[in-house]
Amino acid sequence: MKAIVVGGGIMGLATAWGLAREGHAVELFEQGPLPNPQASSMDEHRLIRHPYGDHAGYARMIDSAYAAWELLWNDLGRRLYAATGTLALTGNGETWAERSAAVLATIGKQMVEMPVDELPRRFPQLDARGVERAFWMASGGVLFAQDIVAALASHLAKQPNVALHARTPVRAVDLEHGRIVTDTGTEHGADMVVVAAGAWVGQLLSESRRLVPSRQVVIYFDLPADQRTIWAKHPMVIDKTGDVGLYLVPPAEGRGLKIGDHVFSRTGDPSAEREAHEQEMQPLLRRCGTLIKEFARWRIDRLKVCFYTVTEDERFVVEKQGAKGWLMSPCSGHGFKFGAVMGLELARTILSGRNPAAHARWAAGQEGDKPS
């Protein structure tokens, strides 16, 4: 079988990897360089964790995600991951961590509630004022996202059955007949076409209007020298205590410390100039000031703009479209952790003829840990 993949972010590359490792021919087209610095995948890190609120399907899927990453590490010959553990804090009436713990208990995973008065002892860098409940889980960690994308692209470039076409924008796709047309007017055909174009998907598939580009800004901090070692060993923090929820990614293995929120802007053009301003981050900075001790000593290293592709319910969209096509959009700001398993399982569904509707339900977190 020959497949065409449109998009060179984690989802496109992982799908190409899944197909190629089974011996099938793959052509991948990326509009920019490969890796493309504007792709949603291109940031220092992404988190992977079991707690998922009420989304039991995604909580169950995490074990399969870890197994797929292990398979990828084996193929790459290197592990681009650091374990951190997961600390979730809630207050102000928020129940996300409590609901996560309850869901995880139903699938045999333990997320332990920690007395709030233990926080200052175990995590002295955090200010517990305003925290009503705290939960701890030993699993979870940091995926080194841009390093993974670069390593996977390099790995695929060495495979005899893979052709990577960087700086080759696709202007049209025909998922019924398995064809694409590039900006130069060149037509390419295949047995299957997978569109994994991230925030640009709407430019190729007009029926994907439910997938909305969302401009997101995160903050990287320069830490005081006397705090770097302790923060490097700190767990990820998911804080839903103040008016602004945040996630904190520790500076594992020499990467930066990043803080962001999960509030979707649902605006912006992914092809436009990307410039962030400190003033738009003021609510997040204020929350950092009340959560993190000695935050006044921290300095902003840089602001980074990236684009999510979001749906109303934050569920992934991986659907068969036409006789020879798939739309591959497991995004909504929480997709990278599932990149390896999403690519691997889509390849398996394409090659085995598994039920596409069942695959779509699985990707949307509505079925078991693997598609049936």
GINORWO-V680691 format. One record per residue. SS is DSSP state (2 for helix, 1 for strand, 0 for the rest). OMEGA is omega as a letter, one per 20 degrees, with the letter a starting at -180 (none if undefined). Layout:
BEGIN
ss: {SS & SS}
omega: {OMEGA & OMEGA}
END
This chain:
BEGIN
ss: {0 & 1 & 1 & 1 & 1 & 1 & 0 & 0 & 0 & 2 & 2 & 2 & 2 & 2 & 2 & 2 & 2 & 2 & 2 & 2 & 0 & 0 & 0 & 0 & 1 & 1 & 1 & 1 & 1 & 0 & 0 & 0 & 0 & 0 & 0 & 0 & 0 & 0 & 0 & 0 & 0 & 0 & 0 & 0 & 0 & 1 & 1 & 1 & 0 & 0 & 0 & 0 & 0 & 0 & 0 & 2 & 2 & 2 & 2 & 2 & 2 & 2 & 2 & 2 & 2 & 2 & 2 & 2 & 2 & 2 & 2 & 2 & 2 & 2 & 2 & 2 & 0 & 0 & 0 & 0 & 1 & 1 & 1 & 0 & 0 & 1 & 1 & 1 & 1 & 1 & 0 & 0 & 0 & 0 & 0 & 2 & 2 & 2 & 2 & 2 & 2 & 2 & 2 & 2 & 2 & 2 & 0 & 0 & 0 & 0 & 0 & 1 & 1 & 1 & 0 & 2 & 2 & 2 & 2 & 2 & 2 & 2 & 0 & 0 & 0 & 1 & 0 & 0 & 0 & 0 & 0 & 0 & 1 & 1 & 1 & 1 & 1 & 0 & 0 & 0 & 1 & 1 & 1 & 0 & 2 & 2 & 2 & 2 & 2 & 2 & 2 & 2 & 2 & 2 & 2 & 2 & 2 & 0 & 0 & 0 & 0 & 1 & 1 & 1 & 1 & 0 & 0 & 0 & 0 & 1 & 1 & 1 & 1 & 1 & 0 & 0 & 0 & 0 & 1 & 1 & 1 & 1 & 0 & 0 & 0 & 0 & 1 & 1 & 1 & 0 & 0 & 1 & 1 & 1 & 1 & 0 & 0 & 2 & 2 & 2 & 2 & 2 & 2 & 0 & 0 & 0 & 0 & 0 & 0 & 0 & 0 & 1 & 1 & 1 & 1 & 1 & 1 & 1 & 1 & 1 & 1 & 1 & 0 & 0 & 2 & 2 & 2 & 2 & 2 & 2 & 2 & 2 & 0 & 0 & 0 & 1 & 1 & 1 & 1 & 1 & 0 & 0 & 0 & 0 & 0 & 1 & 1 & 1 & 1 & 0 & 0 & 2 & 2 & 2 & 0 & 0 & 1 & 1 & 1 & 1 & 0 & 0 & 0 & 0 & 0 & 0 & 0 & 0 & 0 & 0 & 0 & 0 & 0 & 0 & 0 & 0 & 0 & 2 & 2 & 2 & 2 & 2 & 2 & 2 & 2 & 2 & 2 & 2 & 2 & 2 & 2 & 1 & 0 & 0 & 2 & 2 & 2 & 0 & 1 & 1 & 1 & 1 & 1 & 1 & 1 & 1 & 1 & 1 & 1 & 1 & 0 & 0 & 0 & 0 & 0 & 0 & 1 & 1 & 1 & 1 & 0 & 0 & 0 & 0 & 1 & 1 & 1 & 1 & 1 & 0 & 0 & 0 & 0 & 0 & 0 & 2 & 2 & 2 & 2 & 2 & 2 & 2 & 2 & 2 & 2 & 2 & 2 & 2 & 2 & 2 & 2 & 2 & 0 & 0 & 0 & 2 & 2 & 2 & 2 & 2 & 2 & 2 & 2 & 0 & 0 & 0 & 0 & 0 & 0 & 0 & 0 & 0}
omega: {r & r & r & r & r & a & a & r & a & a & r & r & a & r & r & r & a & r & a & a & r & r & a & a & a & r & r & a & r & a & a & r & a & j & r & a & r & a & r & a & a & r & a & a & r & a & r & a & r & a & a & a & a & a & a & a & r & r & r & a & a & r & r & r & r & a & r & r & r & r & r & r & r & r & a & a & r & a & a & a & r & r & r & a & a & r & a & a & r & r & r & r & a & a & a & a & r & r & r & a & a & r & a & r & a & r & r & r & a & r & a & r & a & r & a & a & r & a & a & r & a & a & a & r & a & r & a & a & a & r & r & r & a & a & a & r & a & a & r & a & a & r & a & a & a & r & r & a & a & a & r & r & r & r & a & r & a & a & a & a & a & r & r & a & r & r & a & a & r & a & r & r & r & a & r & a & r & a & r & r & r & a & r & a & r & r & r & r & a & r & a & r & r & r & r & a & r & a & r & a & a & r & a & a & a & a & a & a & r & r & a & r & a & r & a & r & r & a & r & a & r & a & r & a & a & r & a & a & a & r & r & a & a & r & r & r & r & a & r & a & a & r & r & r & r & r & a & r & a & a & a & r & r & r & a & r & a & r & r & r & a & r & a & r & a & r & r & r & a & r & a & r & a & r & r & a & a & a & r & a & a & r & r & r & r & r & r & a & r & a & a & r & a & a & r & r & r & r & r & r & r & r & a & r & r & a & r & r & a & r & a & a & r & r & a & r & r & a & r & r & a & a & a & a & r & r & a & a & r & a & a & r & r & a & a & a & r & a & a & a & r & r & a & a & r & r & a & r & r & a & a & a & r & a & a & a & r & r & r & r & r & a & r & r & a & r & a & a & r & r & a & none}
END
